[in-house]
C-alpha cells in the first residue's frame, strides 16, 4: 500500500502496467519513461547552469587584462544550481531504487519521500520558469530577426502540434476499438454474470481485453512508444530540412528567410494532414472495424479460458464457504 502512494507508481499506472505482470520490454519501457521524467528537468537545469557560467565568464573576463585569473574564479550562481541539481538527483535516484526494490516502509523511507516531494517539484517549477523565460527571449529574438528565427520557431510549434494530433488520434482509435469490443462481448458477459459474480466477470473480461489490445498495439505503452518513434522521425525530418537551408540558402537575406518559413509551413501542414487524418470518416470506420476484428480474434479462446477460471473460482469460494459454515469436527474434550 505504501508503494501505491509513490510518485513513480502514478507514472507506472499511467502507462497501464502497475498491477499487471509485465514483459521484459514493458519493464524496460517503464524504467526508461520514469528515468526520463526525473532526468529531463534536472538535465535542463544543468544545461542552463553551464550556459550561464560560460556567458558570464565571456562577458566579464573579455575586458580584463588578467583573463586567466578571471576564468579561474568561481561563479557562485552556477555552483549553487549544480549542487541543488546533485542533491535532487541523489534523492530521486534513491527514492526510485526503493520503489523498484519494494523496500518496506521505514522512518528513513518516509523522511526520504518528504525530501523527494519537496525537491522534485521545486526542480520542476524552476525548470518550467526557465523554459518560459527562454521562450520569451526566443519570441523577442524572432521579432528582431524574423527571417532567421522564423523557420525554427515554426518547426518547434509544428512538432508540438503534430505530436498532440497524432497522440489524440491514437487515443481516439483506442477508445473506439475498446467500445466496439465491449459492445460485441456484452451478451457473453451478461450470460456469464448470470452464473458467476458480476464483479469477478467484469474484472476478468477487462483484463483480457487490455491484453488483447496490447497485443494489437492499442495499449497505453504502445501509444507512448509510437509517440516516441514519431518524435524521432520529426527530429530527423526537420534536421534534414534545416541542413538543406544552411547549404543552399542565406538566412540573413529576408527573401530567403521568408522562403524557408513558407517551406517549413507547408511541410508542417502536410504532416498535420497525414497524422491527424480523422476527417475521412469512411477510413476511420473501416480501420476501427478492422482493429476490432483483430482484437476479437485475439480473444477467440479467451472466453472459454474465462469460463474455466470462473468455474475454478466458484469452486474455491464454495469450498471456503462450506468450511466456514461447517468447520471440521475436532473431537470433544
N, C-alpha and C positions, 0 to 999 in steps of 0.2 A: 504493500500500500504506500510505503514511503517513496518508492520509485515512481509511482504514478503522479506525485506532486513535483517531479523534476521538470525543468525546462526542456531537457532532452527527450523526455517521454512525450511531450507535446509535439516535438518535431517528428518523432518516430510514429506517433499516432496520426499525424497529418499525412505521412507517407503511406498510411494504411497497413503498417507492419508491426504494430505494438503488441497485439495479442494473438499473433499467428506464428506458426512455425515458418521460418524463413529459409530460403535457399542461400547458398554462398554469395550469389550475385546480389540478392536483395540485401543481405547484411552489409556487403561492401558498399552498395549504394547508400544505405542509411548512414554508415560511417562517413562516407565522403560528403554527403549533404550536411551532416552535423558539424563536421570539422570546418566545412566551408562557411556555415553560418557564424561560427566562432571566429574564424580567421579573417574573414573579409573586413569587418570594421577595425580590427587590430592592425592588420597589414596596411590598411589605408592610413591610419594614424601614423604608423611608422614611415610610410612614404611621405606624408606631409611633414613629419619631423625632419627627415633627411633633406627634403627640398627647401624647407625653411632655413636649415643650417647653411646649406650651400649658398642660397640667395643672400642671407645675412652676411656671410663672410665676404662674398664678392662685393657687396655694396659698401661695407665699412673698411675693407682692407685694401681695395684698389688704390685709394688715395693716400695711403700711409707709406712711409719710407721703409719701416720695418715690417714688411708684409709677412715674412716668415714667422715672426713673433705673433703677429695678428692672427694668422691662420692657426697657430698653435694654442691660442687662448680658448678656453672652454666657452661654449654657448649654452647658457643655462636653460632657456626655454625648451630647446630640443632635448636636453638631458632629462628634464623633468617629465616630458612627454614620453620618452623612451622608457624611463623607469616605471611610469604608470602602465605602459603597454606590457612591460615584462611581468609586473605583478598581476595584472589582469589575465595575462596568458597562463601563468602558473596556476592561478586559482581555477580558471576554466578547464585546464588540462586535468587537474586533479579531480575536479567535480565530474568531468566526463568519464575519466577512468573508473571512479567509484560507481557511476551509473551503469557502465557496461559490465563491471565485475559483480554487480548486485551486492555490494558491501552492506551489511546490516547497519541499521540506524544507530549512531553513537553520538556523543556530545561533539566530537570532532567533526563529524559529518554535518550536523546541524549548524555549527558555527561556520564551517566552510560554505554551506549553502547560503547563509546570510551574506558572507563576503561576496559570493558569486552574484547574488541578486542585487547587490549594491554596485559592484564594479562593472559587470557586463552592461546593464542599462546605461551606466554613465559613459562607457566606451561608445555604445550605440548612439547616444544623444550627441556626444561631441563629434563623432564621425558624421552624423546627419547634418549637424550645424555647419561643419566644414564643407560638406558636399554642396549644400545650398549656397554657401558663400562662394565656392568655386564656380557654380553655375551662374551666379550673379555677375562675377567678373568675366566669365565667358560671354555672357549676354552683352555686357558693356563693350567687350572687345569686338563682338560681332557688329555692334553699331558703329564702331570706329573704322573697322576694316571688313565690311560685309563680303567683299569678293574673296577674301582669304578664308574667313571663318564659316561662311555660309554653307558650303558643301558638307563640312564636318558636322556642323550643328544639325543640319537636315538629316544626315545619316544617323546621328545618335537618336534623334526623335523617331526616325523611321524604324530603327531597330526596336525601340521600346514598343511602338505601336504594333509592329508586325508580330512580335513575341506575344503581346497581350491578345491580339486577334487569334493567333494560332492556338494559344492556350485555351481561350474561350471556345474555339471551335472543337477542340478535343473534348473539353468538359461537356459541351452540349451533346456531342455524339455519344459520349459515355452515359449521360443521363437518359438519352432517348433509347439506347440499346437496353439499358437496365430496365427501363419502364416496360418495353415490349417483352423482355424475357420474363419479368414478373407477371405481366398480363397473361402470357402463354402458360405459365406454370400455376396460375391462380386456381384452376379447377383441381389440379393434382394436390395442391397444398390444402385446399378445403376438404378433399377426401381423406387426406392423412390426418387432418386436425379433428375429424370425427372419431378417429380411433385412438389417437395419441394426444398428449398435452399440446395445446396450440403454441405455447411459447417455445417448447423444445423443437417443434416442427419449424417454426419461424427462424430460430437461430441456425438450425442445420441447413435449411434452404438458403438463407442469406450467406452463410459461409461458403457453400458450394457455388453460388452464383458469383461471389467475389473471386473464387479460384478459377472459375471458367472464364471470367472476363479478363483476369490477369493472364491466362494462357493465350488469349487472343489480343493482347496488347492494349486493354482498356482499363487497367487498374491505375491507381494514383502513381505508383512508382514508374510505370511505363510512360505515363503522361509527363512526369518530370524528366525522364530520360529523353523523350522526344523533344522536349523544350531545350534541353542541354545541347542536343545534336543541332537543332535549329540555330541556337546562338553561335555555335562554331561555324556553321555554314554561312551565316550572315557576316561574321567577322572576316572570314576568308574572302567572301564576295566583295564586301566594301573595301577591304585592303587591296584587292586586285584593281578595283576601280581607281583608288587614290594613287596607287603606283603608276597607273596609266596617266593620271592627271599630272603627276610630277615629271613624267618622262616626256610628255608631248604638249603640255600647255604651260603658260607662265601665269601663275596665280596672282602675281602682282598687278596684272592688267585687268581692269574692270570687266571688259568684254569676255575674257577667258574665265574669270570667276563666275560671271553670270551663266556662261555656257555650262560650266562644271555643275553649278547648282541646279540647272534645268535637267541635266542628265541624271543626277542623283535623285531628283524629284520623280522623274518618270520611272527610274528603276525601283524606287520605293513604292510607287503606285502600282507597278506590275506585281511586286511581291505582295502587296495588300490584297490585290485581286485574287492571287493564287492561294494565299494562306488563309484568307477569311472567306473562302468560297462557299458560303451558306445561301447565296442568293439563288442558285439553281435548285429549286425545290424538288424537282424530279430526281436529280442526282443525290440529294440528301436522303430522300426517301428510299431510293434503291440501295444506297450504301448502308443505311441504318438497317434495312431488311436483311441485307447480306450478312452484316455483322451479327444480327440477332440469330440468324440461322446457324452461323458458325458457333456462337455461344451455346445454343440449344443442342447442337451436335456434340459439343464437348461435354454436355451434361446428359448425354443419352443414357449412360449406365448409372448416373448419379442417383436417380430416383429409387432404383432398386437397392442401391447401397444405403440410401437414407432409410428405406423401409427396414432393412436389416439392422441398422443402427437403432432405430426406434423400437424394434421388437426386443433387441437386447436390453435397451434402457428400461423398457416397460417391465421386462422380466426381473431385472435387478431391483427396480422400485417395488415390485410386488413382493419379492423375497425379503427386502428390507422392511416393508410394512408388516409382513407376516411375523418377522422376528420381533418387531416392536409390540404387536398385539398379542402374540403367543410366545413369550420367552421360553427357552428350553428348560425342562424340568431338571433341577439340581439336587433333588432329594430333600427329605425332611431331616432336621436335626433332633 
